[in-house]
Amino acid sequence: MRSEQIKGAVDKLAGRAQGAVGELMDDPQMQAAGATRQVAGQMQQSYGEALDHATDFVREKPLATLAIMAGLGILAGLLLRRR
């Protein structure tokens, strides 16, 4: 588990707690802040998972990664050349 996934899980949990406290205190602003923090935590956790998958792909298939990156480089060169 990467640090991004851990930070995301912690933020998601903290957002859930903040939303619950806001609900107990009947504070809609705190509830909204908790919901926002929870969504941000979920996004960060998903980013960490995607990064893990990309790292695994690069380690398992280095030649395919090199071919993809070369293709992207050629495409970027062609697009920038047309200016």
ZAZA-806636 format. One record per atom (N, C-alpha, C): residue in one letter; atom name; x, y, z. Coordinates in Angstrom, 2 decimals. Layout:
<pts>
res = A atom = CA c1 = X c2 = Y c3 = Z
...
</pts>
This chain:
<pts>
res = M atom = N c1 = 0.85 c2 = -1.18 c3 = 0.00
res = M atom = CA c1 = 0.00 c2 = 0.00 c3 = 0.00
res = M atom = C c1 = 0.90 c2 = 1.24 c3 = 0.00
res = R atom = N c1 = 0.67 c2 = 2.13 c3 = -0.92
res = R atom = CA c1 = 1.45 c2 = 3.36 c3 = -1.03
res = R atom = C c1 = 0.97 c2 = 4.43 c3 = -0.07
res = S atom = N c1 = 1.82 c2 = 5.42 c3 = 0.09
res = S atom = CA c1 = 1.47 c2 = 6.51 c3 = 1.01
res = S atom = C c1 = 0.23 c2 = 7.26 c3 = 0.55
res = E atom = N c1 = 0.01 c2 = 7.37 c3 = -0.78
res = E atom = CA c1 = -1.17 c2 = 8.05 c3 = -1.28
res = E atom = C c1 = -2.44 c2 = 7.32 c3 = -0.86
res = Q atom = N c1 = -2.38 c2 = 6.00 c3 = -0.90
res = Q atom = CA c1 = -3.54 c2 = 5.21 c3 = -0.50
res = Q atom = C c1 = -3.81 c2 = 5.36 c3 = 1.00
res = I atom = N c1 = -2.75 c2 = 5.37 c3 = 1.79
res = I atom = CA c1 = -2.91 c2 = 5.51 c3 = 3.24
res = I atom = C c1 = -3.46 c2 = 6.89 c3 = 3.58
res = K atom = N c1 = -2.88 c2 = 7.94 c3 = 2.98
res = K atom = CA c1 = -3.38 c2 = 9.29 c3 = 3.23
res = K atom = C c1 = -4.84 c2 = 9.42 c3 = 2.80
res = G atom = N c1 = -5.19 c2 = 8.82 c3 = 1.68
res = G atom = CA c1 = -6.56 c2 = 8.87 c3 = 1.20
res = G atom = C c1 = -7.52 c2 = 8.18 c3 = 2.14
res = A atom = N c1 = -7.11 c2 = 7.02 c3 = 2.65
res = A atom = CA c1 = -7.97 c2 = 6.29 c3 = 3.57
res = A atom = C c1 = -8.15 c2 = 7.06 c3 = 4.87
res = V atom = N c1 = -7.08 c2 = 7.70 c3 = 5.35
res = V atom = CA c1 = -7.16 c2 = 8.50 c3 = 6.58
res = V atom = C c1 = -8.08 c2 = 9.70 c3 = 6.36
res = D atom = N c1 = -7.91 c2 = 10.40 c3 = 5.23
res = D atom = CA c1 = -8.77 c2 = 11.56 c3 = 4.95
res = D atom = C c1 = -10.23 c2 = 11.15 c3 = 4.79
res = K atom = N c1 = -10.45 c2 = 10.01 c3 = 4.16
res = K atom = CA c1 = -11.81 c2 = 9.52 c3 = 3.98
res = K atom = C c1 = -12.46 c2 = 9.23 c3 = 5.33
res = L atom = N c1 = -11.71 c2 = 8.61 c3 = 6.22
res = L atom = CA c1 = -12.21 c2 = 8.31 c3 = 7.56
res = L atom = C c1 = -12.44 c2 = 9.59 c3 = 8.36
res = A atom = N c1 = -11.50 c2 = 10.54 c3 = 8.24
res = A atom = CA c1 = -11.65 c2 = 11.81 c3 = 8.95
res = A atom = C c1 = -12.85 c2 = 12.60 c3 = 8.43
res = G atom = N c1 = -13.08 c2 = 12.55 c3 = 7.13
res = G atom = CA c1 = -14.24 c2 = 13.22 c3 = 6.55
res = G atom = C c1 = -15.54 c2 = 12.61 c3 = 7.02
res = R atom = N c1 = -15.55 c2 = 11.29 c3 = 7.13
res = R atom = CA c1 = -16.74 c2 = 10.60 c3 = 7.63
res = R atom = C c1 = -17.02 c2 = 11.02 c3 = 9.08
res = A atom = N c1 = -15.95 c2 = 11.10 c3 = 9.89
res = A atom = CA c1 = -16.10 c2 = 11.50 c3 = 11.29
res = A atom = C c1 = -16.56 c2 = 12.96 c3 = 11.39
res = Q atom = N c1 = -15.96 c2 = 13.81 c3 = 10.56
res = Q atom = CA c1 = -16.33 c2 = 15.23 c3 = 10.57
res = Q atom = C c1 = -17.79 c2 = 15.41 c3 = 10.16
res = G atom = N c1 = -18.24 c2 = 14.65 c3 = 9.19
res = G atom = CA c1 = -19.64 c2 = 14.71 c3 = 8.78
res = G atom = C c1 = -20.57 c2 = 14.25 c3 = 9.89
res = A atom = N c1 = -20.16 c2 = 13.20 c3 = 10.61
res = A atom = CA c1 = -20.99 c2 = 12.70 c3 = 11.71
res = A atom = C c1 = -21.08 c2 = 13.72 c3 = 12.84
res = V atom = N c1 = -19.95 c2 = 14.38 c3 = 13.14
res = V atom = CA c1 = -19.96 c2 = 15.42 c3 = 14.18
res = V atom = C c1 = -20.84 c2 = 16.58 c3 = 13.74
res = G atom = N c1 = -20.75 c2 = 16.95 c3 = 12.48
res = G atom = CA c1 = -21.60 c2 = 18.02 c3 = 11.96
res = G atom = C c1 = -23.07 c2 = 17.67 c3 = 12.03
res = E atom = N c1 = -23.38 c2 = 16.40 c3 = 11.81
res = E atom = CA c1 = -24.77 c2 = 15.96 c3 = 11.91
res = E atom = C c1 = -25.25 c2 = 16.00 c3 = 13.36
res = L atom = N c1 = -24.40 c2 = 15.58 c3 = 14.28
res = L atom = CA c1 = -24.77 c2 = 15.62 c3 = 15.70
res = L atom = C c1 = -24.96 c2 = 17.06 c3 = 16.20
res = M atom = N c1 = -24.12 c2 = 17.96 c3 = 15.70
res = M atom = CA c1 = -24.19 c2 = 19.36 c3 = 16.12
res = M atom = C c1 = -25.18 c2 = 20.17 c3 = 15.28
res = D atom = N c1 = -25.79 c2 = 19.51 c3 = 14.30
res = D atom = CA c1 = -26.73 c2 = 20.15 c3 = 13.38
res = D atom = C c1 = -26.08 c2 = 21.35 c3 = 12.68
res = D atom = N c1 = -24.87 c2 = 21.09 c3 = 12.16
res = D atom = CA c1 = -24.09 c2 = 22.12 c3 = 11.49
res = D atom = C c1 = -23.91 c2 = 21.71 c3 = 10.02
res = P atom = N c1 = -24.72 c2 = 22.28 c3 = 9.12
res = P atom = CA c1 = -24.63 c2 = 21.87 c3 = 7.71
res = P atom = C c1 = -23.28 c2 = 22.20 c3 = 7.07
res = Q atom = N c1 = -22.65 c2 = 23.26 c3 = 7.53
res = Q atom = CA c1 = -21.35 c2 = 23.63 c3 = 6.97
res = Q atom = C c1 = -20.29 c2 = 22.57 c3 = 7.31
res = M atom = N c1 = -20.32 c2 = 22.07 c3 = 8.53
res = M atom = CA c1 = -19.38 c2 = 21.03 c3 = 8.94
res = M atom = C c1 = -19.69 c2 = 19.72 c3 = 8.22
res = Q atom = N c1 = -20.95 c2 = 19.44 c3 = 7.99
res = Q atom = CA c1 = -21.34 c2 = 18.24 c3 = 7.25
res = Q atom = C c1 = -20.81 c2 = 18.31 c3 = 5.82
res = A atom = N c1 = -20.95 c2 = 19.47 c3 = 5.20
res = A atom = CA c1 = -20.46 c2 = 19.64 c3 = 3.83
res = A atom = C c1 = -18.94 c2 = 19.52 c3 = 3.77
res = A atom = N c1 = -18.25 c2 = 20.10 c3 = 4.76
res = A atom = CA c1 = -16.79 c2 = 20.00 c3 = 4.80
res = A atom = C c1 = -16.37 c2 = 18.54 c3 = 4.97
res = G atom = N c1 = -17.10 c2 = 17.80 c3 = 5.79
res = G atom = CA c1 = -16.81 c2 = 16.38 c3 = 5.98
res = G atom = C c1 = -17.01 c2 = 15.58 c3 = 4.71
res = A atom = N c1 = -18.09 c2 = 15.88 c3 = 4.02
res = A atom = CA c1 = -18.37 c2 = 15.18 c3 = 2.76
res = A atom = C c1 = -17.30 c2 = 15.49 c3 = 1.72
res = T atom = N c1 = -16.88 c2 = 16.74 c3 = 1.67
res = T atom = CA c1 = -15.83 c2 = 17.14 c3 = 0.73
res = T atom = C c1 = -14.52 c2 = 16.43 c3 = 1.05
res = R atom = N c1 = -14.18 c2 = 16.38 c3 = 2.32
res = R atom = CA c1 = -12.95 c2 = 15.72 c3 = 2.74
res = R atom = C c1 = -13.01 c2 = 14.22 c3 = 2.45
res = Q atom = N c1 = -14.18 c2 = 13.64 c3 = 2.61
res = Q atom = CA c1 = -14.35 c2 = 12.22 c3 = 2.33
res = Q atom = C c1 = -14.15 c2 = 11.94 c3 = 0.84
res = V atom = N c1 = -14.71 c2 = 12.78 c3 = -0.01
res = V atom = CA c1 = -14.56 c2 = 12.60 c3 = -1.46
res = V atom = C c1 = -13.10 c2 = 12.80 c3 = -1.87
res = A atom = N c1 = -12.45 c2 = 13.80 c3 = -1.29
res = A atom = CA c1 = -11.04 c2 = 14.04 c3 = -1.61
res = A atom = C c1 = -10.18 c2 = 12.85 c3 = -1.17
res = G atom = N c1 = -10.51 c2 = 12.27 c3 = -0.04
res = G atom = CA c1 = -9.78 c2 = 11.09 c3 = 0.42
res = G atom = C c1 = -9.98 c2 = 9.91 c3 = -0.51
res = Q atom = N c1 = -11.20 c2 = 9.73 c3 = -0.99
res = Q atom = CA c1 = -11.47 c2 = 8.64 c3 = -1.93
res = Q atom = C c1 = -10.70 c2 = 8.85 c3 = -3.23
res = M atom = N c1 = -10.64 c2 = 10.09 c3 = -3.70
res = M atom = CA c1 = -9.90 c2 = 10.38 c3 = -4.93
res = M atom = C c1 = -8.41 c2 = 10.10 c3 = -4.75
res = Q atom = N c1 = -7.86 c2 = 10.50 c3 = -3.61
res = Q atom = CA c1 = -6.44 c2 = 10.27 c3 = -3.36
res = Q atom = C c1 = -6.15 c2 = 8.77 c3 = -3.24
res = Q atom = N c1 = -7.05 c2 = 8.05 c3 = -2.62
res = Q atom = CA c1 = -6.88 c2 = 6.60 c3 = -2.50
res = Q atom = C c1 = -6.94 c2 = 5.94 c3 = -3.88
res = S atom = N c1 = -7.85 c2 = 6.38 c3 = -4.72
res = S atom = CA c1 = -7.95 c2 = 5.84 c3 = -6.09
res = S atom = C c1 = -6.71 c2 = 6.17 c3 = -6.90
res = Y atom = N c1 = -6.17 c2 = 7.38 c3 = -6.71
res = Y atom = CA c1 = -4.93 c2 = 7.77 c3 = -7.39
res = Y atom = C c1 = -3.80 c2 = 6.83 c3 = -6.99
res = G atom = N c1 = -3.70 c2 = 6.53 c3 = -5.71
res = G atom = CA c1 = -2.67 c2 = 5.61 c3 = -5.23
res = G atom = C c1 = -2.81 c2 = 4.23 c3 = -5.84
res = E atom = N c1 = -4.04 c2 = 3.75 c3 = -5.97
res = E atom = CA c1 = -4.28 c2 = 2.44 c3 = -6.58
res = E atom = C c1 = -3.89 c2 = 2.46 c3 = -8.06
res = A atom = N c1 = -4.24 c2 = 3.53 c3 = -8.76
res = A atom = CA c1 = -3.88 c2 = 3.64 c3 = -10.18
res = A atom = C c1 = -2.37 c2 = 3.69 c3 = -10.35
res = L atom = N c1 = -1.70 c2 = 4.39 c3 = -9.46
res = L atom = CA c1 = -0.24 c2 = 4.47 c3 = -9.50
res = L atom = C c1 = 0.38 c2 = 3.09 c3 = -9.27
res = D atom = N c1 = -0.19 c2 = 2.32 c3 = -8.37
res = D atom = CA c1 = 0.28 c2 = 0.95 c3 = -8.13
res = D atom = C c1 = 0.13 c2 = 0.09 c3 = -9.38
res = H atom = N c1 = -1.04 c2 = 0.20 c3 = -10.03
res = H atom = CA c1 = -1.28 c2 = -0.59 c3 = -11.24
res = H atom = C c1 = -0.32 c2 = -0.19 c3 = -12.36
res = A atom = N c1 = -0.07 c2 = 1.11 c3 = -12.50
res = A atom = CA c1 = 0.85 c2 = 1.57 c3 = -13.54
res = A atom = C c1 = 2.26 c2 = 1.08 c3 = -13.26
res = T atom = N c1 = 2.68 c2 = 1.13 c3 = -12.00
res = T atom = CA c1 = 4.01 c2 = 0.66 c3 = -11.63
res = T atom = C c1 = 4.15 c2 = -0.83 c3 = -11.90
res = D atom = N c1 = 3.14 c2 = -1.59 c3 = -11.56
res = D atom = CA c1 = 3.16 c2 = -3.03 c3 = -11.82
res = D atom = C c1 = 3.26 c2 = -3.31 c3 = -13.32
res = F atom = N c1 = 2.50 c2 = -2.56 c3 = -14.13
res = F atom = CA c1 = 2.54 c2 = -2.75 c3 = -15.58
res = F atom = C c1 = 3.93 c2 = -2.47 c3 = -16.13
res = V atom = N c1 = 4.55 c2 = -1.39 c3 = -15.65
res = V atom = CA c1 = 5.89 c2 = -1.04 c3 = -16.13
res = V atom = C c1 = 6.90 c2 = -2.12 c3 = -15.75
res = R atom = N c1 = 6.78 c2 = -2.66 c3 = -14.55
res = R atom = CA c1 = 7.71 c2 = -3.72 c3 = -14.12
res = R atom = C c1 = 7.50 c2 = -5.02 c3 = -14.87
res = E atom = N c1 = 6.25 c2 = -5.36 c3 = -15.16
res = E atom = CA c1 = 5.95 c2 = -6.63 c3 = -15.83
res = E atom = C c1 = 6.18 c2 = -6.57 c3 = -17.33
res = K atom = N c1 = 5.97 c2 = -5.39 c3 = -17.94
res = K atom = CA c1 = 6.05 c2 = -5.28 c3 = -19.41
res = K atom = C c1 = 6.86 c2 = -4.03 c3 = -19.80
res = P atom = N c1 = 8.17 c2 = -4.08 c3 = -19.60
res = P atom = CA c1 = 8.98 c2 = -2.89 c3 = -19.90
res = P atom = C c1 = 9.02 c2 = -2.55 c3 = -21.40
res = L atom = N c1 = 9.02 c2 = -3.56 c3 = -22.27
res = L atom = CA c1 = 9.07 c2 = -3.27 c3 = -23.70
res = L atom = C c1 = 7.76 c2 = -2.65 c3 = -24.19
res = A atom = N c1 = 6.66 c2 = -3.13 c3 = -23.70
res = A atom = CA c1 = 5.37 c2 = -2.54 c3 = -24.07
res = A atom = C c1 = 5.29 c2 = -1.09 c3 = -23.59
res = T atom = N c1 = 5.80 c2 = -0.84 c3 = -22.39
res = T atom = CA c1 = 5.82 c2 = 0.52 c3 = -21.86
res = T atom = C c1 = 6.68 c2 = 1.42 c3 = -22.73
res = L atom = N c1 = 7.84 c2 = 0.92 c3 = -23.14
res = L atom = CA c1 = 8.73 c2 = 1.70 c3 = -24.00
res = L atom = C c1 = 8.06 c2 = 2.01 c3 = -25.34
res = A atom = N c1 = 7.36 c2 = 1.04 c3 = -25.90
res = A atom = CA c1 = 6.67 c2 = 1.25 c3 = -27.18
res = A atom = C c1 = 5.54 c2 = 2.27 c3 = -27.03
res = I atom = N c1 = 4.80 c2 = 2.20 c3 = -25.93
res = I atom = CA c1 = 3.72 c2 = 3.16 c3 = -25.70
res = I atom = C c1 = 4.28 c2 = 4.57 c3 = -25.55
res = M atom = N c1 = 5.35 c2 = 4.70 c3 = -24.78
res = M atom = CA c1 = 5.95 c2 = 6.02 c3 = -24.58
res = M atom = C c1 = 6.53 c2 = 6.58 c3 = -25.88
res = A atom = N c1 = 7.13 c2 = 5.73 c3 = -26.69
res = A atom = CA c1 = 7.66 c2 = 6.18 c3 = -27.98
res = A atom = C c1 = 6.52 c2 = 6.66 c3 = -28.87
res = G atom = N c1 = 5.43 c2 = 5.92 c3 = -28.88
res = G atom = CA c1 = 4.27 c2 = 6.32 c3 = -29.68
res = G atom = C c1 = 3.70 c2 = 7.65 c3 = -29.22
res = L atom = N c1 = 3.63 c2 = 7.84 c3 = -27.92
res = L atom = CA c1 = 3.14 c2 = 9.12 c3 = -27.39
res = L atom = C c1 = 4.09 c2 = 10.27 c3 = -27.74
res = G atom = N c1 = 5.38 c2 = 9.98 c3 = -27.71
res = G atom = CA c1 = 6.36 c2 = 11.01 c3 = -28.09
res = G atom = C c1 = 6.24 c2 = 11.42 c3 = -29.54
res = I atom = N c1 = 6.07 c2 = 10.44 c3 = -30.42
res = I atom = CA c1 = 5.88 c2 = 10.73 c3 = -31.84
res = I atom = C c1 = 4.60 c2 = 11.52 c3 = -32.06
res = L atom = N c1 = 3.52 c2 = 11.11 c3 = -31.42
res = L atom = CA c1 = 2.25 c2 = 11.81 c3 = -31.54
res = L atom = C c1 = 2.37 c2 = 13.26 c3 = -31.06
res = A atom = N c1 = 3.01 c2 = 13.46 c3 = -29.92
res = A atom = CA c1 = 3.19 c2 = 14.82 c3 = -29.39
res = A atom = C c1 = 4.03 c2 = 15.65 c3 = -30.36
res = G atom = N c1 = 5.06 c2 = 15.04 c3 = -30.92
res = G atom = CA c1 = 5.89 c2 = 15.76 c3 = -31.89
res = G atom = C c1 = 5.12 c2 = 16.17 c3 = -33.12
res = L atom = N c1 = 4.28 c2 = 15.29 c3 = -33.63
res = L atom = CA c1 = 3.47 c2 = 15.61 c3 = -34.80
res = L atom = C c1 = 2.46 c2 = 16.71 c3 = -34.50
res = L atom = N c1 = 1.85 c2 = 16.66 c3 = -33.32
res = L atom = CA c1 = 0.86 c2 = 17.67 c3 = -32.96
res = L atom = C c1 = 1.51 c2 = 19.04 c3 = -32.76
res = L atom = N c1 = 2.66 c2 = 19.06 c3 = -32.17
res = L atom = CA c1 = 3.35 c2 = 20.34 c3 = -31.93
res = L atom = C c1 = 3.96 c2 = 20.91 c3 = -33.21
res = R atom = N c1 = 4.28 c2 = 20.05 c3 = -34.13
res = R atom = CA c1 = 4.88 c2 = 20.47 c3 = -35.40
res = R atom = C c1 = 3.87 c2 = 21.18 c3 = -36.30
res = R atom = N c1 = 2.59 c2 = 20.87 c3 = -36.16
res = R atom = CA c1 = 1.55 c2 = 21.42 c3 = -37.02
res = R atom = C c1 = 1.23 c2 = 22.87 c3 = -36.71
res = R atom = N c1 = 1.74 c2 = 23.42 c3 = -35.66
res = R atom = CA c1 = 1.42 c2 = 24.81 c3 = -35.30
res = R atom = C c1 = 1.77 c2 = 25.71 c3 = -36.40
</pts>
